[in-house]
Amino acid sequence: EGLTGVWLTRPPRKIAAIGIHISKWVTTHGYALNVDLDPAPFTQWITACGLEDAAFTTIARELGRPVTVDEVRGPALDALTEVFGLALEEEAAPVPAGRS
């Protein structure tokens, strides 16, 4: 309780981070979901949120199998739209200048 990010319990494991940045009257925010990356830098050199008994984890580690960002993208978007009451529209990628 009182921790930032998304945590799994027993033992505490951080699976996502949330953040906010304010500079020159502009606010930005975001989140990082740990899908499937090497946890070594986060477990060997960083103490998650300054808590000695807390650990860093990933979706892949928790499921015990490789997971791709493409596999997570749809469910993550569905959850965000539901929680925040959003209606997202997909846009075509811009064509680089000089190409058609």
N, CA, C and O atoms as CSV, one atom per row, in Angstrom:
chain,resi,resn,atom,element,x,y,z
A,1,GLU,N,N,0.841,-1.184,0.000
A,1,GLU,CA,C,0.000,0.000,0.000
A,1,GLU,C,C,0.882,1.241,0.000
A,1,GLU,O,O,1.907,1.286,0.681
A,2,GLY,N,N,0.478,2.242,-0.765
A,2,GLY,CA,C,1.229,3.482,-0.830
A,2,GLY,C,C,2.388,3.454,-1.814
A,2,GLY,O,O,3.166,4.407,-1.871
A,3,LEU,N,N,2.522,2.384,-2.589
A,3,LEU,CA,C,3.609,2.287,-3.553
A,3,LEU,C,C,3.140,2.783,-4.918
A,3,LEU,O,O,1.979,2.599,-5.284
A,4,THR,N,N,4.040,3.410,-5.666
A,4,THR,CA,C,3.678,3.832,-7.019
A,4,THR,C,C,3.953,2.700,-7.996
A,4,THR,O,O,4.828,1.865,-7.768
A,5,GLY,N,N,3.209,2.682,-9.068
A,5,GLY,CA,C,3.375,1.638,-10.063
A,5,GLY,C,C,2.368,0.527,-9.865
A,5,GLY,O,O,1.399,0.664,-9.119
A,6,VAL,N,N,2.615,-0.579,-10.551
A,6,VAL,CA,C,1.751,-1.751,-10.435
A,6,VAL,C,C,2.573,-2.862,-9.806
A,6,VAL,O,O,3.636,-3.232,-10.304
A,7,TRP,N,N,2.061,-3.382,-8.707
A,7,TRP,CA,C,2.790,-4.379,-7.926
A,7,TRP,C,C,2.018,-5.685,-7.824
A,7,TRP,O,O,0.790,-5.696,-7.749
A,8,LEU,N,N,2.759,-6.778,-7.822
A,8,LEU,CA,C,2.216,-8.091,-7.502
A,8,LEU,C,C,2.617,-8.368,-6.059
A,8,LEU,O,O,3.616,-7.831,-5.579
A,9,THR,N,N,1.851,-9.195,-5.369
A,9,THR,CA,C,2.124,-9.409,-3.948
A,9,THR,C,C,2.760,-10.761,-3.661
A,9,THR,O,O,2.758,-11.670,-4.490
A,10,ARG,N,N,3.292,-10.853,-2.482
A,10,ARG,CA,C,3.854,-12.073,-1.875
A,10,ARG,C,C,4.826,-12.837,-2.737
A,10,ARG,O,O,4.395,-13.785,-3.395
A,11,PRO,N,N,6.050,-12.520,-2.787
A,11,PRO,CA,C,6.681,-11.290,-2.297
A,11,PRO,C,C,6.390,-10.127,-3.250
A,11,PRO,O,O,6.028,-10.351,-4.405
A,12,PRO,N,N,6.545,-8.882,-2.771
A,12,PRO,CA,C,6.239,-7.732,-3.626
A,12,PRO,C,C,7.155,-7.688,-4.851
A,12,PRO,O,O,8.379,-7.766,-4.737
A,13,ARG,N,N,6.520,-7.561,-6.041
A,13,ARG,CA,C,7.252,-7.506,-7.303
A,13,ARG,C,C,6.638,-6.412,-8.165
A,13,ARG,O,O,5.431,-6.406,-8.407
A,14,LYS,N,N,7.475,-5.484,-8.628
A,14,LYS,CA,C,6.989,-4.374,-9.454
A,14,LYS,C,C,6.972,-4.801,-10.918
A,14,LYS,O,O,8.003,-5.181,-11.473
A,15,ILE,N,N,5.790,-4.734,-11.543
A,15,ILE,CA,C,5.636,-5.164,-12.931
A,15,ILE,C,C,5.398,-3.990,-13.883
A,15,ILE,O,O,5.492,-4.153,-15.099
A,16,ALA,N,N,5.093,-2.822,-13.346
A,16,ALA,CA,C,4.895,-1.637,-14.188
A,16,ALA,C,C,5.200,-0.377,-13.387
A,16,ALA,O,O,5.021,-0.332,-12.170
A,17,ALA,N,N,5.662,0.636,-14.098
A,17,ALA,CA,C,5.962,1.923,-13.473
A,17,ALA,C,C,5.041,2.984,-14.062
A,17,ALA,O,O,4.647,2.909,-15.225
A,18,ILE,N,N,4.711,3.961,-13.245
A,18,ILE,CA,C,3.944,5.103,-13.729
A,18,ILE,C,C,4.715,6.360,-13.366
A,18,ILE,O,O,5.460,6.380,-12.387
A,19,GLY,N,N,4.536,7.393,-14.149
A,19,GLY,CA,C,5.277,8.605,-13.854
A,19,GLY,C,C,4.608,9.841,-14.409
A,19,GLY,O,O,3.750,9.782,-15.289
A,20,ILE,N,N,5.035,10.962,-13.859
A,20,ILE,CA,C,4.547,12.264,-14.304
A,20,ILE,C,C,5.738,13.217,-14.317
A,20,ILE,O,O,6.629,13.122,-13.473
A,21,HIS,N,N,5.744,14.125,-15.271
A,21,HIS,CA,C,6.820,15.103,-15.391
A,21,HIS,C,C,6.188,16.462,-15.669
A,21,HIS,O,O,5.297,16.588,-16.510
A,22,ILE,N,N,6.657,17.461,-14.962
A,22,ILE,CA,C,6.150,18.818,-15.152
A,22,ILE,C,C,7.341,19.728,-15.420
A,22,ILE,O,O,8.296,19.754,-14.644
A,23,SER,N,N,7.283,20.476,-16.521
A,23,SER,CA,C,8.348,21.402,-16.868
A,23,SER,C,C,7.764,22.561,-17.664
A,23,SER,O,O,7.077,22.357,-18.665
A,24,LYS,N,N,8.041,23.765,-17.215
A,24,LYS,CA,C,7.596,24.975,-17.916
A,24,LYS,C,C,6.103,24.945,-18.207
A,24,LYS,O,O,5.678,25.242,-19.323
A,25,TRP,N,N,5.321,24.592,-17.224
A,25,TRP,CA,C,3.866,24.571,-17.288
A,25,TRP,C,C,3.303,23.494,-18.225
A,25,TRP,O,O,2.132,23.553,-18.599
A,26,VAL,N,N,4.119,22.527,-18.599
A,26,VAL,CA,C,3.667,21.416,-19.436
A,26,VAL,C,C,3.775,20.133,-18.621
A,26,VAL,O,O,4.813,19.845,-18.025
A,27,THR,N,N,2.696,19.374,-18.606
A,27,THR,CA,C,2.660,18.120,-17.864
A,27,THR,C,C,2.623,16.951,-18.836
A,27,THR,O,O,1.835,16.943,-19.782
A,28,THR,N,N,3.473,15.974,-18.599
A,28,THR,CA,C,3.441,14.730,-19.369
A,28,THR,C,C,3.348,13.573,-18.386
A,28,THR,O,O,3.769,13.682,-17.235
A,29,HIS,N,N,2.801,12.486,-18.848
A,29,HIS,CA,C,2.674,11.325,-17.981
A,29,HIS,C,C,2.739,10.064,-18.828
A,29,HIS,O,O,2.589,10.111,-20.049
A,30,GLY,N,N,2.961,8.950,-18.170
A,30,GLY,CA,C,3.022,7.697,-18.906
A,30,GLY,C,C,3.222,6.516,-17.987
A,30,GLY,O,O,3.265,6.643,-16.763
A,31,TYR,N,N,3.344,5.366,-18.615
A,31,TYR,CA,C,3.610,4.154,-17.849
A,31,TYR,C,C,4.519,3.238,-18.653
A,31,TYR,O,O,4.593,3.332,-19.878
A,32,ALA,N,N,5.198,2.366,-17.958
A,32,ALA,CA,C,6.066,1.368,-18.587
A,32,ALA,C,C,5.667,0.008,-18.037
A,32,ALA,O,O,5.738,-0.232,-16.831
A,33,LEU,N,N,5.252,-0.869,-18.920
A,33,LEU,CA,C,4.843,-2.220,-18.547
A,33,LEU,C,C,5.992,-3.163,-18.887
A,33,LEU,O,O,6.431,-3.224,-20.035
A,34,ASN,N,N,6.472,-3.888,-17.900
A,34,ASN,CA,C,7.607,-4.790,-18.086
A,34,ASN,C,C,7.130,-6.076,-18.749
A,34,ASN,O,O,6.607,-6.970,-18.084
A,35,VAL,N,N,7.313,-6.162,-20.053
A,35,VAL,CA,C,6.797,-7.299,-20.815
A,35,VAL,C,C,7.771,-8.466,-20.769
A,35,VAL,O,O,7.459,-9.502,-20.181
A,36,ASP,N,N,8.937,-8.322,-21.374
A,36,ASP,CA,C,9.901,-9.425,-21.432
A,36,ASP,C,C,11.277,-8.843,-21.698
A,36,ASP,O,O,11.705,-8.759,-22.849
A,37,LEU,N,N,11.966,-8.444,-20.654
A,37,LEU,CA,C,13.289,-7.876,-20.805
A,37,LEU,C,C,14.210,-8.448,-19.748
A,37,LEU,O,O,13.760,-9.067,-18.784
A,38,ASP,N,N,15.485,-8.240,-19.931
A,38,ASP,CA,C,16.473,-8.731,-18.979
A,38,ASP,C,C,16.342,-7.937,-17.681
A,38,ASP,O,O,16.576,-6.728,-17.672
A,39,PRO,N,N,15.975,-8.596,-16.598
A,39,PRO,CA,C,15.784,-7.873,-15.343
A,39,PRO,C,C,17.082,-7.560,-14.602
A,39,PRO,O,O,17.051,-6.864,-13.587
A,40,ALA,N,N,18.221,-8.058,-15.087
A,40,ALA,CA,C,19.481,-7.895,-14.360
A,40,ALA,C,C,19.776,-6.456,-13.935
A,40,ALA,O,O,20.071,-6.233,-12.761
A,41,PRO,N,N,19.710,-5.467,-14.837
A,41,PRO,CA,C,20.019,-4.108,-14.384
A,41,PRO,C,C,19.088,-3.621,-13.271
A,41,PRO,O,O,19.481,-2.805,-12.437
A,42,PHE,N,N,17.873,-4.119,-13.266
A,42,PHE,CA,C,16.897,-3.663,-12.280
A,42,PHE,C,C,16.987,-4.441,-10.978
A,42,PHE,O,O,16.543,-3.955,-9.938
A,43,THR,N,N,17.547,-5.627,-11.019
A,43,THR,CA,C,17.618,-6.442,-9.806
A,43,THR,C,C,18.998,-6.418,-9.179
A,43,THR,O,O,19.129,-6.604,-7.969
A,44,GLN,N,N,20.035,-6.190,-9.985
A,44,GLN,CA,C,21.393,-6.204,-9.454
A,44,GLN,C,C,21.861,-4.839,-8.975
A,44,GLN,O,O,22.627,-4.749,-8.016
A,45,TRP,N,N,21.408,-3.771,-9.636
A,45,TRP,CA,C,21.939,-2.452,-9.323
A,45,TRP,C,C,20.918,-1.460,-8.796
A,45,TRP,O,O,21.288,-0.382,-8.330
A,46,ILE,N,N,19.649,-1.803,-8.860
A,46,ILE,CA,C,18.602,-0.877,-8.424
A,46,ILE,C,C,17.735,-1.557,-7.375
A,46,ILE,O,O,17.359,-2.719,-7.529
A,47,THR,N,N,17.422,-0.836,-6.321
A,47,THR,CA,C,16.476,-1.321,-5.322
A,47,THR,C,C,15.121,-0.730,-5.678
A,47,THR,O,O,14.929,0.483,-5.593
A,48,ALA,N,N,14.178,-1.582,-6.078
A,48,ALA,CA,C,12.858,-1.122,-6.530
A,48,ALA,C,C,12.203,-0.235,-5.484
A,48,ALA,O,O,11.900,-0.677,-4.376
A,49,CYS,N,N,11.991,1.016,-5.851
A,49,CYS,CA,C,11.336,2.006,-4.981
A,49,CYS,C,C,11.989,2.117,-3.606
A,49,CYS,O,O,11.339,2.515,-2.640
A,50,GLY,N,N,13.260,1.771,-3.515
A,50,GLY,CA,C,13.972,1.869,-2.253
A,50,GLY,C,C,13.576,0.824,-1.227
A,50,GLY,O,O,13.892,0.971,-0.046
A,51,LEU,N,N,12.898,-0.216,-1.649
A,51,LEU,CA,C,12.437,-1.263,-0.736
A,51,LEU,C,C,13.323,-2.494,-0.866
A,51,LEU,O,O,13.373,-3.118,-1.926
A,52,GLU,N,N,14.013,-2.838,0.197
A,52,GLU,CA,C,14.955,-3.956,0.164
A,52,GLU,C,C,14.289,-5.289,-0.153
A,52,GLU,O,O,14.903,-6.134,-0.806
A,53,ASP,N,N,13.060,-5.501,0.287
A,53,ASP,CA,C,12.410,-6.804,0.084
A,53,ASP,C,C,11.543,-6.846,-1.176
A,53,ASP,O,O,10.813,-7.813,-1.395
A,54,ALA,N,N,11.622,-5.802,-2.005
A,54,ALA,CA,C,10.823,-5.754,-3.235
A,54,ALA,C,C,11.694,-6.146,-4.424
A,54,ALA,O,O,12.915,-5.993,-4.389
A,55,ALA,N,N,11.059,-6.648,-5.467
A,55,ALA,CA,C,11.786,-7.080,-6.657
A,55,ALA,C,C,11.128,-6.524,-7.914
A,55,ALA,O,O,9.998,-6.038,-7.885
A,56,PHE,N,N,11.853,-6.607,-8.996
A,56,PHE,CA,C,11.396,-6.228,-10.331
A,56,PHE,C,C,10.971,-7.515,-11.032
A,56,PHE,O,O,11.629,-8.544,-10.877
A,57,THR,N,N,9.884,-7.475,-11.799
A,57,THR,CA,C,9.470,-8.661,-12.538
A,57,THR,C,C,8.919,-8.267,-13.900
A,57,THR,O,O,8.754,-7.083,-14.196
A,58,THR,N,N,8.638,-9.263,-14.719
A,58,THR,CA,C,8.079,-9.047,-16.052
A,58,THR,C,C,6.881,-9.975,-16.249
A,58,THR,O,O,6.700,-10.941,-15.508
A,59,ILE,N,N,6.073,-9.668,-17.253
A,59,ILE,CA,C,4.946,-10.544,-17.578
A,59,ILE,C,C,5.473,-11.925,-17.955
A,59,ILE,O,O,4.925,-12.942,-17.528
A,60,ALA,N,N,6.541,-11.960,-18.758
A,60,ALA,CA,C,7.115,-13.242,-19.183
A,60,ALA,C,C,7.572,-14.074,-17.988
A,60,ALA,O,O,7.329,-15.280,-17.937
A,61,ARG,N,N,8.225,-13.440,-17.043
A,61,ARG,CA,C,8.701,-14.170,-15.859
A,61,ARG,C,C,7.518,-14.726,-15.065
A,61,ARG,O,O,7.558,-15.867,-14.605
A,62,GLU,N,N,6.479,-13.929,-14.907
A,62,GLU,CA,C,5.322,-14.375,-14.131
A,62,GLU,C,C,4.564,-15.502,-14.831
A,62,GLU,O,O,4.030,-16.393,-14.170
A,63,LEU,N,N,4.513,-15.468,-16.164
A,63,LEU,CA,C,3.816,-16.516,-16.914
A,63,LEU,C,C,4.697,-17.731,-17.170
A,63,LEU,O,O,4.201,-18.807,-17.503
A,64,GLY,N,N,6.007,-17.555,-17.013
A,64,GLY,CA,C,6.928,-18.663,-17.239
A,64,GLY,C,C,7.125,-19.001,-18.705
A,64,GLY,O,O,7.424,-20.143,-19.053
A,65,ARG,N,N,6.953,-17.991,-19.576
A,65,ARG,CA,C,7.140,-18.205,-21.016
A,65,ARG,C,C,7.452,-16.869,-21.683
A,65,ARG,O,O,7.155,-15.813,-21.124
A,66,PRO,N,N,8.052,-16.908,-22.882
A,66,PRO,CA,C,8.305,-15.654,-23.603
A,66,PRO,C,C,6.991,-14.956,-23.967
A,66,PRO,O,O,5.997,-15.606,-24.290
A,67,VAL,N,N,7.009,-13.642,-23.908
A,67,VAL,CA,C,5.840,-12.828,-24.254
A,67,VAL,C,C,6.335,-11.677,-25.124
A,67,VAL,O,O,7.371,-11.078,-24.835
A,68,THR,N,N,5.600,-11.369,-26.186
A,68,THR,CA,C,5.990,-10.263,-27.066
A,68,THR,C,C,5.146,-9.024,-26.769
A,68,THR,O,O,4.049,-9.116,-26.219
A,69,VAL,N,N,5.678,-7.881,-27.143
A,69,VAL,CA,C,4.934,-6.631,-26.997
A,69,VAL,C,C,3.661,-6.697,-27.842
A,69,VAL,O,O,2.610,-6.216,-27.418
A,70,ASP,N,N,3.751,-7.288,-29.032
A,70,ASP,CA,C,2.559,-7.418,-29.886
A,70,ASP,C,C,1.459,-8.217,-29.193
A,70,ASP,O,O,0.276,-7.924,-29.365
A,71,GLU,N,N,1.844,-9.222,-28.414
A,71,GLU,CA,C,0.871,-10.045,-27.689
A,71,GLU,C,C,0.173,-9.254,-26.580
A,71,GLU,O,O,-0.986,-9.514,-26.257
A,72,VAL,N,N,0.882,-8.298,-26.007
A,72,VAL,CA,C,0.368,-7.523,-24.872
A,72,VAL,C,C,-0.362,-6.256,-25.321
A,72,VAL,O,O,-1.238,-5.759,-24.614
A,73,ARG,N,N,-0.002,-5.739,-26.484
A,73,ARG,CA,C,-0.527,-4.443,-26.947
A,73,ARG,C,C,-2.060,-4.380,-26.928
A,73,ARG,O,O,-2.626,-3.441,-26.367
A,74,GLY,N,N,-2.729,-5.351,-27.524
A,74,GLY,CA,C,-4.194,-5.340,-27.594
A,74,GLY,C,C,-4.859,-5.348,-26.226
A,74,GLY,O,O,-5.688,-4.484,-25.941
A,75,PRO,N,N,-4.508,-6.317,-25.364
A,75,PRO,CA,C,-5.109,-6.325,-24.026
A,75,PRO,C,C,-4.792,-5.061,-23.213
A,75,PRO,O,O,-5.635,-4.593,-22.447
A,76,ALA,N,N,-3.588,-4.510,-23.375
A,76,ALA,CA,C,-3.235,-3.282,-22.650
A,76,ALA,C,C,-4.091,-2.112,-23.131
A,76,ALA,O,O,-4.586,-1.330,-22.320
A,77,LEU,N,N,-4.266,-1.991,-24.444
A,77,LEU,CA,C,-5.125,-0.929,-24.985
A,77,LEU,C,C,-6.573,-1.104,-24.539
A,77,LEU,O,O,-7.242,-0.131,-24.191
A,78,ASP,N,N,-7.054,-2.343,-24.550
A,78,ASP,CA,C,-8.427,-2.609,-24.096
A,78,ASP,C,C,-8.615,-2.173,-22.645
A,78,ASP,O,O,-9.624,-1.556,-22.303
A,79,ALA,N,N,-7.642,-2.494,-21.795
A,79,ALA,CA,C,-7.737,-2.130,-20.377
A,79,ALA,C,C,-7.714,-0.614,-20.199
A,79,ALA,O,O,-8.499,-0.070,-19.423
A,80,LEU,N,N,-6.823,0.067,-20.911
A,80,LEU,CA,C,-6.751,1.530,-20.804
A,80,LEU,C,C,-8.040,2.196,-21.263
A,80,LEU,O,O,-8.528,3.120,-20.613
A,81,THR,N,N,-8.590,1.735,-22.373
A,81,THR,CA,C,-9.824,2.354,-22.864
A,81,THR,C,C,-10.985,2.114,-21.907
A,81,THR,O,O,-11.835,2.985,-21.725
A,82,GLU,N,N,-11.019,0.942,-21.302
A,82,GLU,CA,C,-12.099,0.645,-20.353
A,82,GLU,C,C,-11.963,1.463,-19.073
A,82,GLU,O,O,-12.931,2.071,-18.616
A,83,VAL,N,N,-10.774,1.478,-18.499
A,83,VAL,CA,C,-10.554,2.182,-17.227
A,83,VAL,C,C,-10.778,3.686,-17.366
A,83,VAL,O,O,-11.367,4.313,-16.485
A,84,PHE,N,N,-10.308,4.263,-18.472
A,84,PHE,CA,C,-10.394,5.709,-18.638
A,84,PHE,C,C,-11.553,6.156,-19.525
A,84,PHE,O,O,-11.688,7.348,-19.803
A,85,GLY,N,N,-12.388,5.225,-19.971
A,85,GLY,CA,C,-13.535,5.579,-20.794
A,85,GLY,C,C,-13.142,6.229,-22.109
A,85,GLY,O,O,-13.751,7.215,-22.523
A,86,LEU,N,N,-12.131,5.683,-22.765
A,86,LEU,CA,C,-11.618,6.261,-24.003
A,86,LEU,C,C,-12.153,5.538,-25.233
A,86,LEU,O,O,-12.572,4.382,-25.159
A,87,ALA,N,N,-12.132,6.230,-26.352
A,87,ALA,CA,C,-12.409,5.626,-27.652
A,87,ALA,C,C,-11.214,5.963,-28.536
A,87,ALA,O,O,-11.062,7.103,-28.974
A,88,LEU,N,N,-10.376,4.982,-28.795
A,88,LEU,CA,C,-9.166,5.204,-29.581
A,88,LEU,C,C,-9.419,4.905,-31.048
A,88,LEU,O,O,-10.192,4.009,-31.390
A,89,GLU,N,N,-8.760,5.664,-31.907
A,89,GLU,CA,C,-8.845,5.445,-33.346
A,89,GLU,C,C,-7.441,5.194,-33.874
A,89,GLU,O,O,-6.501,5.910,-33.529
A,90,GLU,N,N,-7.304,4.173,-34.714
A,90,GLU,CA,C,-6.006,3.865,-35.298
A,90,GLU,C,C,-5.750,4.789,-36.478
A,90,GLU,O,O,-6.623,4.995,-37.320
A,91,GLU,N,N,-4.540,5.345,-36.531
A,91,GLU,CA,C,-4.147,6.217,-37.631
A,91,GLU,C,C,-3.099,5.516,-38.474
A,91,GLU,O,O,-2.293,4.737,-37.964
A,92,ALA,N,N,-3.116,5.797,-39.764
A,92,ALA,CA,C,-2.083,5.260,-40.644
A,92,ALA,C,C,-0.760,5.946,-40.335
A,92,ALA,O,O,-0.728,7.129,-39.994
A,93,ALA,N,N,0.322,5.204,-40.454
A,93,ALA,CA,C,1.645,5.781,-40.223
A,93,ALA,C,C,1.929,6.824,-41.298
A,93,ALA,O,O,1.576,6.623,-42.460
A,94,PRO,N,N,2.562,7.937,-40.925
A,94,PRO,CA,C,2.870,8.962,-41.928
A,94,PRO,C,C,3.894,8.439,-42.940
A,94,PRO,O,O,4.779,7.659,-42.591
A,95,VAL,N,N,3.766,8.869,-44.171
A,95,VAL,CA,C,4.708,8.487,-45.224
A,95,VAL,C,C,5.868,9.474,-45.186
A,95,VAL,O,O,5.644,10.684,-45.218
A,96,PRO,N,N,7.119,8.976,-45.118
A,96,PRO,CA,C,8.271,9.888,-45.090
A,96,PRO,C,C,8.300,10.788,-46.325
A,96,PRO,O,O,7.866,10.383,-47.403
A,97,ALA,N,N,8.808,11.995,-46.164
A,97,ALA,CA,C,8.889,12.957,-47.272
A,97,ALA,C,C,9.667,12.354,-48.436
A,97,ALA,O,O,10.689,11.698,-48.231
A,98,GLY,N,N,9.188,12.575,-49.647
A,98,GLY,CA,C,9.861,12.075,-50.838
A,98,GLY,C,C,9.467,10.666,-51.225
A,98,GLY,O,O,9.948,10.144,-52.231
A,99,ARG,N,N,8.589,10.034,-50.437
A,99,ARG,CA,C,8.128,8.675,-50.750
A,99,ARG,C,C,6.619,8.685,-50.906
A,99,ARG,O,O,5.925,9.479,-50.270
A,100,SER,N,N,6.125,7.821,-51.737
A,100,SER,CA,C,4.668,7.737,-51.886
A,100,SER,C,C,4.211,6.312,-51.977
A,100,SER,O,O,3.014,6.054,-52.105
